[in-house]
Amino acid sequence: MTVLRSAGALGLAGALGGVLAAALAAPVVSGGGIAAKNVANTFVDLPPAPREEPLEQVTRLLDKDGRTFAQFYEANRTTVPLRAVAPVMRKAIVAVEDARFYEHGGLDVRGTFRALLTNTQAGGIKQGGSSLTQQLVKNILVEGARNETERDRARAPNLARKITELRLALALEKKYRKDEILERYLNIAYFGAGAHGVEAAARRFFSTSASLLTLGQAATLAGAVRMPYSTDPSLGRDHRDRLKLRRDLVLDRMAGLKLITQQEAESAKAAPLGIKLRPEPGGCEQSAYPFYCLYVQRELLSNPVFGNTAAERRTRMSRGGLTIRTSLDPVAQRAAEQAIRRHVWPEDTEVAAEAMVEPRTGRIRAMAASKRFGRNPGNRKNGPKTTFNLAADVAHGGGQGFQAGSTFKVFTLATALKQGWHFGDGFNTPGELVPSQGYRDCAGRAVNDPDTRILNATGEGSGGPHSIETGTWKSVNIFYMMLERKVGLCNVVQTAKALGIGRADGEPLKEVPTFTLGVNEMDPVTVAASFATFAARGIYCRPLAIVEIVGRDGRRTHVPPSCERALEEEVADAVNHVLQGVFDKGTMQGQSIGRPAAGKTGTNNGYTSAWFAGYTPSLAAAVSVGDIRGSYRFPLQGVQIGDSYYGSVQGASLPGPIWVESMESALSSVEPKGFTGPDMARFGGGNTPGLEQALAEEERKRREAERGRGPGRGDHPFFRRQRRLFEWLVGQSPLEAEPERPRR
C-alpha cells in the first residue's frame, strides 16, 4: 500500500469519525463520559499511541551443545519478526480477523457500521466490528495493565472503552506501517493451550515453527484466536471439534477472498486437524536436569549482575525472553546420574550427590543427586524427592551440606609443600593426640581443645613414623593434626580459602584444631572446584554455570571464567604427585579409571558422612554421602543403601566407586592426559627417621598374614558371600588390609 493510499484511508476515517462517534455514543453519552460538544473532535485530536511494555517471553536454559533443558515463563511466548511467519499464516489471520486490513486506516468503516446497527438496537456491544489494529490496542492495554482493575477496564464491554480503542487504533496506524502492526498482533495474540504469540502456538499445537506452518495449520491457529478457551485442543475432543469448525470457517473465508482456491480449501478441510501437542514445561521441577536448573535459577535471582533488586531479577528471568547458555555437559550429567543411581536409591534416607567441574574454567559440567527433584506427597520431609539441591550450597538451593572429612587434609598438604617440606619428610606419631596447645586461628586466638582426644581411624594404625606421602595415602588423622600444628592452623585455613573453600551454609569457616579433619560442612560443587585447582596447576576458578546470555534483542553477553592463581605451579604439581598415590598405594587402592588421576577419600569420625574428591587434568568431581535426616543422629553404620549392606560407609567404599564409575563414563571420549611431574630438585630428598624400617616390618607382617590365610583367600567365593555378614557382626570388613572393591 502506498503512503498516499494510507493517508487517504486515514483521512476517510477522520472524516467519518465524528459521525460514527456521535452514533455510537448517542445512547450513552452521559454514561460514557463524553461531552456532546466534543464528539466531533473525538477522532480528530488523537491521543499518543498506547505505551507498549516489552512482551512477556520465555527464558530458556541451554546445555553446552545448545539443547534446551529448562525454561521459565509467565507467558509462553517467543516473539519473531514477520518474515519468520509463513505467508499463508499472515493471509489466514487477516482473512478471518480483518479482510480489509491493508485498505483501512485503523477503522473498518463497513465493519463498524454493521456492528453499530446491532449494538445500537441492543443498547450495548453485542457484535464486534474491531479491526485488527483495534484488537492489537486491546491486547497492548491488557498486557500493560499494572493490576486487575486496569485489566478489567481494558476488557470492559462498554461503548466508552470502544471509542478509546478506536482512537488509539488510529494513533497506532500513524505510528507503524501495516506489516509492523501485523507483526505485533501475531506476537501478542493468545491462541489457547497456554500459547501466547504465533511462534509459541505453532510449537504448542503442531510441534513446528511459525515459518513452517502449512495451510491447514495456519487456518487452525487463525481460527483459534477469536475463541482461544473454547477451542483449546489440550482440553479434549469437544474443544477440538469446535477448533475444526473454526479452521474450516477460515478456509472458506480465504477461498471467498481468492487467497486460495476452492479446491485447496476443500482438500484442507478434508484433512484431520493433525494436532501434535508439544509439552511446554516451565520451572525446574519439569526440567530434564532439575538440580542444575535450580543452580542457574538461584544464580539469576541472587546475582546483582542480573538486576538491582530481587523483584527485578525475577521479572527478567520469567518475562525477559532470555536465552541462557550454560556449561552443562549432558554426557557428564548422565554419567553422574547413572553412577549414583546404581548405588543409592531415591527411597533411601542416605543421599549421594556429585558435582563435576572443569579445571581452568570452573565450568560446572554436572550436578546430580540420588533423590528426584520435587515435593513428596503431603510435603513429607522423607521420601524419594527433595527440593534441596544436594550438590550445591545454600545460596544455590542446597542444604547445610556434610562435613568434608579427610578431603581437607589436602589443604594441609599443600601448605606444607609451600613452606618447603619435601617428599619423604615426616615424623613419628603417637597412638592418640590431645590438641591442648599450638593451635591459633587467623585472629591470633588460641583455639586449643584439651578436652578432645584424637585417634586414628580403622586401618591407620596405632602410631609410628609417617611421611607426607604415607600419612596422606593412609589418611592418618594424628599425622595430619600434628602437621597442621607444625605449618600453622591459620596458614592451612588461608590455603583452603584461596582454593575457594567456604561453608555450604555461608557461615564463616570453623577455625579449630580439627580443621584438617574436615569438620566444616561442605557441598560437592565447592569441593570439586577446589580440587580442580590442583588439576589446573594452581589456578582456581570460581564455579561457573552460566556461559552466555542472549537478550530478546539478540545482544550477546559472554560470561568469562573468573580465575586467579592460588598456588604455585610447582606446589600444585607436588600435590598431584602425592594424591596420585591414593589410587595405587592408599585408601583407593584397587580402584582406577584407567587414566592418570589423583584424589582423596574423606571419612568422618563416627561415620557421619563420607566423601571422595578427585580429578584428572581434564575434569574434577566430588561425591558426598550422608543421611538427609541428620548426619549426627543417623551415622552411616549398619545401613542398607541401594541393594548393598554396609557395616560402615567409608570414602572408598561408596563415594569412591560412584566417582570411579561416573568419571570413567564422563571421560570416555576425552583423550587421556598425564600430570606434569614434580620438581624433584625442589621437593625431593626428604627423610623420616624410622619410616623405612616401619614399612619393612609392615610388609613382613603382611606376607606372613597372606601365608597364614592361604593364597587368594580374600577372593574366595565363600569370603565374598560372607563379607556382609562379617561387617554386620563386627562393624568392619573381615579383611581390613584389603580395601573393598567397587561393585560393578
Residue, then its C-alpha position, 0 to 999 in steps of 0.5 A: m500500500t502506498v503512503l498516499r493510499s494510507a493517508g487517504a484511508l486515514g483521512l476517510a476515517g477522520a472524516l467519518g469519525g465524528v459521525l460514527a462517534a456521535a452514533l455510537a455514543a448517542p445512547v450513552v453519552s452521559g454514561g460514557g463520559i463524553a461531552a456532546k460538544n466534543v464528539a466531533n473532535t473525538f477522532v480528530d485530536l488523537p491521543p499518543a499511541p498506547r505505551e507498549e511494555p516489552l512482551e512477556q517471553v520465555t527464558r530458556l536454559l541451554d546445555k553446552d551443545g545448545r539443547t534446551f533443558a529448562q525454561f521459565y515463563e509467565a507467558n509462553r511466548t517467543t516473539v519473531p519478526l514477520r518474515a519468520v511467519a509463513p505467508v499463508m499464516r499472515k493471509a489466514i489471520v487477516a482473512v478471518e480477523d480483518a479482510r480489509f486490513y491493508e485498505h483501512g486506516g485503523l477503522d473498518v468503516r463497513g465493519t463498524f457500521r454493521a456492528l453499530l446497527t446491532n449494538t445500537q438496537a441492543g443498547g450495548i456491544k453485542q457484535g464486534g466490528s474491531s479491526l485488527t489494529q483495534q484488537l492489537v490496542k486491546n491486547i497492548l492495554v491488557e498486557g500493560a495493565r499494572n493490576e486487575t482493575e486496569r485489566d478489567r477496564a481494558r476488557a470492559p464491554n462498554l461503548a466508552r472503552k470502544i471509542t478509546e480503542l478506536r482512537l488509539a487504533l488510529a494513533l497506532e496506524k500513524k505510528y507503524r506501517k501495516d506489516e509492523i502492526l501485523e507483526r505485533y498482533l501475531n506476537i501478542a495474540y493468545f491462541g489457547a493451550g497456554a500459547h501466547g504469540v504465533e511462534a509459541a502456538a505453532r510449537r504448542f499445537f503442531s510441534t513446528s515453527a511459525s515459518l513452517l506452518t502449512l495451510g491447514q495449520a495456519a487456518t487452525l491457529a487463525g481460527a483459534v484466536r477469536m475463541p482461544y478457551s473454547t477451542d483449546p485442543s489440550l482440553g479434549r475432543d469437544h474443544r477440538d471439534r469446535l477448533k475444526l469448525r473454526r479452521d474450516l470457517v477460515l478456509d472458506r473465508m480465504a477461498g471467498l477472498k481468492l487467497i486460495t482456491q476452492q479446491e485447496a480449501e476443500s482438500a484442507k478441510a478434508a484433512p484431520l486437524g493433525i494436532k501434535l501437542r508439544p509439552e511446554p514445561g516451565g520451572c525446574e521441577q519439569s526440567a530434564y536436569p532439575f538440580y542444575c536448573l535450580y543452580v542457574q535459577r538461584e544464580l539469576l535471582s541472587n546475582p546483582v549482575f542480573g538486576n538491582t533488586a530481587a523483584e527485578r531479577r525475577t521479572r527478567m528471568s520469567r518475562g525477559g525472553l532470555t536465552i541462557r547458555t550454560s556449561l552443562d555437559p549432558v554426557a557428564q550429567r548422565a554419567a553422574e546420574q547413572a553412577i549414583r543411581r546404581h548405588v543409592w536409591p531415591e527411597d533411601t534416607e542416605v543421599a549421594a550427590e556429585a558435582m563435576v567441574e572443569p579445571r581452568t574454567g570452573r565450568i560446572r559440567a554436572m550436578a546430580a543427586s540420588k533423590r528426584f527433584g520435587r515435593n513428596p506427597g503431603n510435603r513429607k520431609n522423607g521420601p524419594k524427592t527433595t527440593f534441596n539441591l544436594a550438590a550445591d550450597v545454600a545460596h544455590g538451593g542446597g542444604q547445610g551440606f556434610q562435613a568434608g572429612s579427610t578431603f581437607k587434609v589436602f589443604t594441609l598438604a599443600t601448605a606444607l609443600k609451600q613452606g618447603w617440606h619435601f617428599g619423604d619428610g615426616f615424623n613419628t606419631p603417637g597412638e592418640l593426640v590431645p590438641s591442648q596447645g599450638y593451635r591459633d586461628c587467623a585472629g591470633r586466638a588460641v583455639n586449643d581443645p584439651d578436652t578432645r582426644i584424637l585417634n586414628a581411624t580403622g586401618e591407620g594404625s596405632g602410631g609410628p613414623h609417617s611421611i607426607e606421602t604415607g600419612t596422606w595415602k593412609s589418611v592418618n588423622i594424628f599425622y595430619m593434626m600434628l602437621e597442621r600444628k607444625v605449618g600453622l592452623c591459620n596458614v592451612v585455613q588461608t590455603a583452603k580459602a584461596l582454593g575457594i573453600g567456604r561453608a555450604d551454609g555461608e557461615p564463616l569457616k570453623e577455625v579449630p584444631t580439627f580443621t584438617l579433619g574436615v569438620n566444616e560442612m561442605d557441598p560437592v560443587t565447592v569441593a570439586a572446584s577446589f580440587a580442580t585447582f590442583a588439576a589446573r596447576g594452581i589456578y582456581c576458578r570460581p564455579l561457573a554455570i552460566v556461559e552466555i546470555v542472549g537478550r530478546d534483542g539478540r545482544r550477546t553477553h559472554v560470561p568469562p571464567s573468573c580465575e586467579r592463581a592460588l598456588e604455585e605451579e610447582v606446589a600444585d604439581a607436588v600435590n598431584h604427585v602425592l594424591q596420585g598415590v591414593f589410587d595405587k598405594g592408599t585408601m583407593q587402592g584397587q580402584s582406577i579409571g584407567r587414566p592418570a588421576a589423583g584424589k582423596t577419600g574423606t571419612n568422618n569420625g563416627y561415620t557421619s558422612a563420607w566423601f571422595a574428591g578427585y580429578t584428572p587434568s581434564l575434569a574434577a568431581a566430588v561425591s558426598v554421602g550422608d543421611i538427609r535426616g541428620s548426619y549426627r543422629f543417623p551415622l552411616q553404620g549398619v545401613q542398607i543403601g541401594d541393594s548393598y549392606y554396609g557395616s560402615v560407609q567409608g570414602a572408598s567404599l561408596p563415594g569412591p566407586i560412584w566417582v570411579e564409575s561416573m568419571e570413567s563414563a564422563l571421560s570416555s571420549v576425552e583423550p587421556k592426559g598425564f600430570t606434569g611431574p614434580d620438581m624433584a630438585r625442589f621437593g625431593g630428598g626428604n627423610t623420616p627417621g624410622l619410616e623405612q624400617a616401619l614399612a619393612e616390618e609392615e610388609r613382613k607382617r603382611r606376607e606372613a598374614e597372606r601365608g597364614r590365610g592361604p593364597g587368594r583367600g580374600d577372593h574366595p567365593f565363600f569370603r565374598r558371600q560372607r563379607r556382609l555378614f562379617e561387617w554386620l557382626v563386627g562393624q568392619s570388613p573381615l579383611e581390613a588390609e584389603p580395601e573393598r572393591p567397587r561393585r560393578 
